[in-house]
C-alpha cells in the first residue's frame, strides 16, 4: 500500500509536468509554429526543474516560517528525529511559524529532502502525545511523497489567485474567474483520501491513533477561537482546514471532516473505551 501511494504521487508529478509543458507547447504553436513551440517547451522544462528545487522555500516563505536551531528546541528535534526513523525517512529540517494558531505543514521533494514547520501555538497547546501525532501525520505525507505534489499545487494555485491583483479595479471580477481555475487545479491533483492515508500511517508510526485523534479535535476547537488570515490556496498544506468554509476559501477545501477522521482513527483501536475505563478504575 505504501509503495502504491508513493507511485501514484510520482505519476501525478509527471502528469503535472506534462500538463505545464503541454500548455506552453500549445501557446508556442499558436504564436510561432514549431520553432516557438520547442522554445516554449524548453523554457517549461527549465521552469519545472527550478521549481522542483525551490518551491519548498517558496512555501515556507509564504507562511513566514524560520528554521528552528537544534539548541533552541532540542526536545522537539529529538522527537522529530525519532519519528522520522520509525517512518523510514530522513530527518526533515525543522521550522517554526510564529503565530498562535496550532498548525503544522510538511513540504519538500520527498523522503530524502523535506521540511516540517510547526507553529508556536501548536507547540504550546498540544500535549506530547498530540504533538507526536501531528508530527507523525506530516512525516506520513513525506513518506508517501504527498509533499512534492502538495507543494507544487499550492504554489501554482496561489500564483493563479494572485494574478487577479493585476486587474486593478477589475480585481474582484478576475478573482471570480481565476479562483475556480486555481481550485480546479487543487482538486484535480489532491484527493481527500491522502489525509485518511496519512492519518492511518501516523497511527502506525506512533503506535496509537489517539494522540492524533485528540490533536485534531484540539486544532478544530482552536481554529474557532484564533483569527487566521492567509491565502486559501494554502489549505492543503495543513493537517486540517483552518479557514472558514465560505467565499473563496470554500473552493479550496481538500480535507475530510474532522469528525470522520477521528472516527476512523478511533476505529483502529476498537477497545480504547474499555482501556480508558480500566485505567480510571
ZIQUI-V705958 format. One record per residue. N is the residue number from 0. RES is the residue in one letter. PHI is phi in radians with two decimals (999 if undefined). OMEGA is omega in whole degrees, 0 to 359 (none if undefined). NEAR is the number of other C-alpha atoms within 10 Angstrom. Layout:
BEGIN
n/res/phi/omega/near
N/RES/PHI/OMEGA/NEAR
N/RES/PHI/OMEGA/NEAR
END
This chain:
BEGIN
n/res/phi/omega/near
0/X/999/181/8
1/X/-1.05/180/11
2/X/-1.14/180/9
3/X/-1.14/181/10
4/X/-1.09/179/16
5/X/-1.11/179/18
6/X/-1.07/180/14
7/X/-1.07/179/13
8/X/-1.24/175/20
9/X/-1.11/178/17
10/X/-1.07/178/12
11/X/-1.06/179/18
12/X/-1.10/178/20
13/X/-1.16/177/11
14/X/-1.14/177/13
15/X/-1.10/177/18
16/X/-1.06/180/16
17/X/-1.10/180/15
18/X/-1.13/179/12
19/X/-1.09/180/16
20/X/-1.13/178/21
21/X/-1.14/178/16
22/X/-1.09/179/14
23/X/-1.15/179/21
24/X/-1.10/178/23
25/X/-1.11/179/16
26/X/-1.10/179/16
27/X/-1.12/179/19
28/X/-1.10/181/16
29/X/-1.20/184/12
30/X/-1.53/186/12
31/X/-2.73/176/12
32/X/1.32/187/13
33/X/-1.10/184/14
34/X/-1.10/180/11
35/X/-1.24/177/18
36/X/-1.03/181/21
37/X/-1.12/178/16
38/X/-1.16/180/15
39/X/-1.16/179/21
40/X/-1.13/178/21
41/X/-1.08/178/15
42/X/-1.10/179/15
43/X/-1.13/178/20
44/X/-1.13/177/16
45/X/-1.11/180/12
46/X/-1.09/181/14
47/X/-1.16/178/18
48/X/-1.07/177/12
49/X/-1.13/180/11
50/X/-1.12/182/16
51/X/-1.01/183/15
52/X/-1.62/186/12
53/X/-2.20/185/14
54/X/-1.11/179/22
55/X/-1.10/178/24
56/X/-1.20/176/15
57/X/-1.10/181/15
58/X/-1.11/180/21
59/X/-1.10/175/23
60/X/-1.20/180/11
61/X/-1.07/183/14
62/X/-1.68/177/18
63/X/1.23/182/14
64/X/-1.54/174/20
65/X/-2.16/182/14
66/X/-1.17/184/14
67/X/-1.73/181/18
68/X/-1.12/180/13
69/X/-1.04/183/12
70/X/-1.18/181/8
71/X/-1.45/181/9
72/X/-2.55/184/11
73/X/-1.10/181/12
74/X/-1.17/179/11
75/X/-1.16/177/18
76/X/-1.09/180/18
77/X/-1.12/178/13
78/X/-1.10/179/16
79/X/-1.11/180/21
80/X/-1.11/180/17
81/X/-1.14/180/13
82/X/-1.16/178/21
83/X/-1.12/178/23
84/X/-1.12/178/13
85/X/-1.16/181/14
86/X/-1.29/180/21
87/X/1.40/177/15
88/X/-2.19/176/19
89/X/-1.19/180/17
90/X/-1.05/179/22
91/X/-1.31/172/23
92/X/-1.25/187/19
93/X/-1.86/182/21
94/X/-2.21/179/21
95/X/-2.09/174/21
96/X/-1.80/186/23
97/X/-1.54/170/14
98/X/-2.61/188/17
99/X/-1.54/180/18
100/X/-1.34/178/22
101/X/-1.12/179/26
102/X/-2.79/178/25
103/X/-2.62/175/25
104/X/-2.78/174/27
105/X/-2.16/179/32
106/X/-2.55/180/31
107/X/2.31/185/29
108/X/-1.96/180/22
109/X/2.61/186/23
110/X/-1.04/183/24
111/X/-1.74/182/13
112/X/-2.61/183/17
113/X/-2.56/176/23
114/X/-2.40/176/24
115/X/-2.16/178/23
116/X/-2.04/177/26
117/X/-2.20/179/25
118/X/-1.54/177/21
119/X/-1.06/178/17
120/X/-1.14/179/19
121/X/-1.16/182/24
122/X/-1.11/184/18
123/X/-1.45/187/12
124/X/-1.58/187/18
125/X/-1.58/172/19
126/X/-1.27/179/14
127/X/-0.97/180/13
128/X/-1.15/179/17
129/X/-1.17/179/22
130/X/-1.10/177/23
131/X/-1.08/179/23
132/X/-1.08/179/29
133/X/-1.16/179/28
134/X/-1.09/178/27
135/X/-1.12/177/29
136/X/-1.07/179/28
137/X/-1.16/179/30
138/X/-1.18/175/36
139/X/-1.13/175/32
140/X/-1.08/178/27
141/X/-1.12/182/31
142/X/-1.10/181/25
143/X/-1.44/183/26
144/X/1.13/172/24
145/X/-1.10/190/31
146/X/-1.07/182/28
147/X/-1.11/180/26
148/X/-1.21/180/21
149/X/-1.02/182/26
150/X/-1.07/182/25
151/X/-1.11/183/24
152/X/-1.17/180/27
153/X/-1.12/179/24
154/X/-1.13/179/19
155/X/-1.09/182/17
156/X/-1.15/179/25
157/X/-1.11/179/18
158/X/-1.15/179/13
159/X/-1.11/179/20
160/X/-1.09/182/24
161/X/-1.18/178/16
162/X/-1.05/181/15
163/X/-1.11/183/19
164/X/-1.20/180/14
165/X/-1.30/184/10
166/X/-1.43/181/12
167/X/1.05/181/10
168/X/-1.24/175/9
169/X/-1.63/186/11
170/X/-0.98/182/15
171/X/-1.12/179/13
172/X/-1.17/178/13
173/X/-1.12/179/18
174/X/-1.11/178/20
175/X/-1.10/179/13
176/X/-1.55/186/13
177/X/-1.33/179/18
178/X/-1.00/178/24
179/X/-1.09/177/17
180/X/-1.12/179/15
181/X/-1.09/180/22
182/X/-1.12/179/25
183/X/-1.12/177/15
184/X/-1.07/180/17
185/X/-1.11/185/26
186/X/-1.27/179/16
187/X/-1.17/187/10
188/X/-1.90/183/15
189/X/-2.09/180/20
190/X/-1.81/175/14
191/X/-1.02/180/14
192/X/-1.06/183/12
193/X/-1.11/179/18
194/X/-1.29/176/23
195/X/-1.07/180/19
196/X/-1.14/178/17
197/X/-1.19/177/22
198/X/-1.08/181/27
199/X/-1.13/178/21
200/X/-1.16/179/23
201/X/-1.10/178/28
202/X/-1.09/178/25
203/X/-1.18/181/16
204/X/-1.12/182/24
205/X/-1.44/184/21
206/X/1.43/179/11
207/X/-2.81/178/18
208/X/-1.52/193/26
209/X/-1.39/177/20
210/X/-1.08/179/23
211/X/-1.19/179/28
212/X/-1.04/179/23
213/X/-1.14/180/20
214/X/-1.13/180/24
215/X/-1.08/177/22
216/X/-1.12/180/15
217/X/-1.16/181/16
218/X/-1.14/179/22
219/X/-1.11/179/16
220/X/-1.16/181/12
221/X/-1.14/181/19
222/X/-1.10/179/19
223/X/-1.39/185/13
224/X/-1.85/185/9
225/X/-1.89/178/14
226/X/-1.22/183/11
227/X/-2.40/179/13
228/X/-2.24/178/8
229/X/-2.95/176/12
230/X/-1.15/180/16
231/X/-1.09/178/25
232/X/-1.19/179/25
233/X/-1.46/183/26
234/X/-0.91/182/21
235/X/-1.14/184/25
236/X/-1.28/192/24
237/X/-1.60/180/17
238/X/-1.27/176/24
239/X/-2.63/180/23
240/X/-1.53/183/24
241/X/-1.51/185/25
242/X/-1.72/171/20
243/X/-1.22/186/14
244/X/-1.46/175/13
245/X/-2.54/180/8
246/X/1.09/182/8
247/X/-1.10/183/18
248/X/-1.06/181/20
249/X/-1.15/181/13
250/X/-1.27/189/19
251/X/-1.78/183/24
252/X/-1.20/179/23
253/X/-2.10/182/21
254/X/-1.65/173/21
255/X/-1.17/177/16
256/X/-1.03/180/11
257/X/-1.01/181/17
258/X/-1.01/180/13
259/X/-1.21/179/11
260/X/-1.15/179/20
261/X/-1.13/179/20
262/X/-1.05/181/11
263/X/-1.18/178/16
264/X/-1.16/179/23
265/X/-1.07/181/20
266/X/-1.17/177/12
267/X/-1.23/177/15
268/X/-2.34/188/14
269/X/-1.03/184/10
270/X/-1.62/187/10
271/X/-1.16/180/14
272/X/-1.16/179/11
273/X/-1.15/178/10
274/X/-1.10/181/12
275/X/-1.12/180/10
276/X/-1.17/181/9
277/X/-1.20/178/9
278/X/-1.19/179/8
279/X/-1.16/180/7
280/X/-1.25/none/6
END
